[in-house]
């Protein structure tokens, strides 16, 4: 099992007041799944993603990643996993300003042991249809293109899992459709995709929908009517090809 959570809790203390954000969350995610975690603002869905993605630690419970108990993982272990086995895509893109598209994608490689950084970053950008934007600064491209750069950056170290936190939240419908198509294609290529969203329409692009409310799982269902978004942003669909990216 790739991901297994057992009775995960998360609490924050502020001025002696304890806020319980996650309450005894238990779930499993198999390798190769496309899962949406859906819930309203304040439901705990982003906190759950941060714990699963090793950006935060739980207050209680046990988290197994690839059948290993993560309680024993050091901060260095977590940093290595985030760099080598996990890719993140955030609503706000988190690109370096006044820095080229290519250099933004190269950045994770500088913390890895991989070589041929320029070639790998160029290939990742080509896979999301942005090979003609390599030298553009991040503030010179559209919102949809910024999110595709963020996806390329998430892919460049060839991770097992892609986490996408509200990836269409800052995009128009056309750019959002492009991003969802890319995430769907990545899953079809064998990567595990975990999507966090408040939007039912976006969640229905996943094959499984987990619903969370008030820090508790209230639903976990197979999505038998998985949506497919047509590419409508710049460039033909066949320019977005993932076949040249290796998988570990």
Residue pairs with C-beta under 8 A, 6 or more apart in sequence:
1 28
1 29
1 30
1 64
1 67
2 29
2 30
2 31
2 33
2 65
2 66
2 160
2 161
2 192
3 27
3 28
3 29
3 52
3 63
3 64
3 65
3 161
4 27
4 28
4 29
4 63
4 64
4 67
5 25
5 26
5 27
5 28
5 51
5 52
5 61
5 62
5 63
5 64
6 26
6 61
6 62
6 63
6 64
7 24
7 25
7 26
7 60
7 61
7 62
8 22
8 24
8 25
8 26
8 48
8 51
8 58
8 60
8 61
8 62
8 63
9 20
9 22
9 23
9 24
9 25
9 58
9 59
9 60
9 61
10 20
10 21
10 22
10 44
10 47
10 51
10 56
10 58
10 59
10 215
11 18
11 19
11 20
11 21
11 59
12 18
12 19
12 21
13 19
20 215
21 44
21 47
21 215
22 44
22 47
22 48
22 51
22 58
22 215
23 214
23 215
23 216
24 61
24 216
25 48
25 61
25 212
25 215
25 216
25 217
26 61
26 217
27 210
27 217
27 220
29 35
29 192
29 194
30 192
31 160
31 192
32 187
32 190
32 191
32 192
33 187
33 192
33 193
33 207
33 208
34 183
34 184
34 187
34 192
34 193
34 195
34 205
34 206
34 207
34 208
34 226
35 192
35 193
35 194
35 195
35 206
35 207
35 208
35 209
35 210
36 195
36 196
36 197
36 202
36 203
36 204
36 205
36 206
36 208
36 209
36 210
36 223
37 45
37 48
37 49
37 194
37 195
37 196
37 197
37 210
37 212
38 45
38 196
38 197
38 198
38 199
38 200
38 203
38 209
38 210
38 211
38 212
39 45
39 198
39 211
39 212
39 213
40 198
40 213
41 198
43 212
43 213
43 214
43 215
44 212
44 214
44 215
45 196
45 198
45 212
46 165
46 166
46 196
47 56
48 196
48 212
49 55
49 163
49 165
49 194
49 196
50 56
51 57
51 58
51 63
52 63
52 163
52 194
53 82
53 86
53 88
53 161
53 163
54 65
54 70
54 73
54 78
54 81
54 82
54 86
55 82
62 69
62 71
63 69
63 70
63 71
64 70
65 81
70 78
73 81
82 88
83 108
83 111
83 112
83 157
84 112
84 157
84 159
85 159
85 160
85 161
86 159
86 160
86 161
86 162
86 163
87 153
87 154
87 155
87 157
87 159
87 161
87 162
87 163
88 154
88 162
88 163
88 164
88 165
89 147
89 150
89 151
89 154
89 162
89 163
89 164
89 165
89 167
90 150
90 165
90 166
90 167
91 165
91 166
91 167
91 169
91 170
92 170
93 138
93 143
93 146
93 147
93 149
93 150
93 170
94 150
95 104
95 138
95 146
95 149
95 150
95 153
96 103
96 104
96 107
96 138
97 137
97 138
97 139
98 137
98 138
98 139
99 137
99 138
100 134
100 135
100 136
100 137
100 138
101 125
101 130
101 133
101 134
101 135
101 136
101 137
101 138
101 141
101 149
102 118
102 121
102 122
102 125
102 134
102 135
104 138
104 149
104 153
105 121
105 124
105 125
105 149
105 152
105 153
105 156
106 117
106 118
106 121
106 156
107 153
108 153
108 156
108 157
109 117
109 120
109 121
109 156
109 157
110 117
112 157
114 120
114 157
120 156
121 152
121 156
122 131
122 134
123 244
123 245
124 152
124 153
124 155
124 156
124 245
125 131
125 133
125 134
125 149
125 152
126 241
126 244
127 152
127 155
127 240
127 241
127 242
127 244
127 245
128 148
128 149
128 151
128 152
128 155
128 182
128 240
129 148
129 234
129 235
129 239
129 240
130 145
130 148
130 149
130 152
133 141
133 145
133 149
138 146
138 149
141 149
142 175
143 170
143 171
143 172
143 175
144 171
144 172
144 174
144 175
144 176
144 178
144 179
144 233
145 234
147 167
147 168
147 170
147 171
147 175
147 179
148 178
148 179
148 182
151 162
151 179
151 182
151 183
151 186
154 162
155 162
155 186
155 245
158 245
158 246
158 247
158 248
159 191
160 191
160 192
160 248
161 191
161 192
161 193
161 194
162 183
162 186
162 191
162 192
162 193
162 194
163 194
163 196
164 183
164 193
164 194
164 195
164 196
165 196
166 196
166 197
166 198
167 179
167 180
167 183
167 195
167 197
168 175
168 176
168 179
168 180
168 197
168 199
168 202
169 197
171 179
174 232
174 233
175 233
176 202
176 229
177 229
177 230
177 231
177 232
177 233
178 229
178 231
178 232
178 233
180 202
180 205
180 227
180 229
181 228
181 229
181 230
181 231
181 237
181 240
182 240
183 193
183 195
183 205
184 205
184 228
184 229
185 240
185 242
186 193
186 242
187 193
187 207
189 242
189 243
189 245
189 247
190 247
191 247
193 206
195 202
195 203
195 205
195 206
197 203
201 227
203 209
203 223
204 223
204 225
204 226
204 227
205 226
205 227
205 228
205 229
206 223
206 226
207 222
207 223
207 226
208 220
208 221
208 222
208 223
209 219
209 220
209 221
209 223
210 217
210 219
210 220
211 217
211 218
211 219
211 220
211 221
212 218
230 237
231 237
231 240
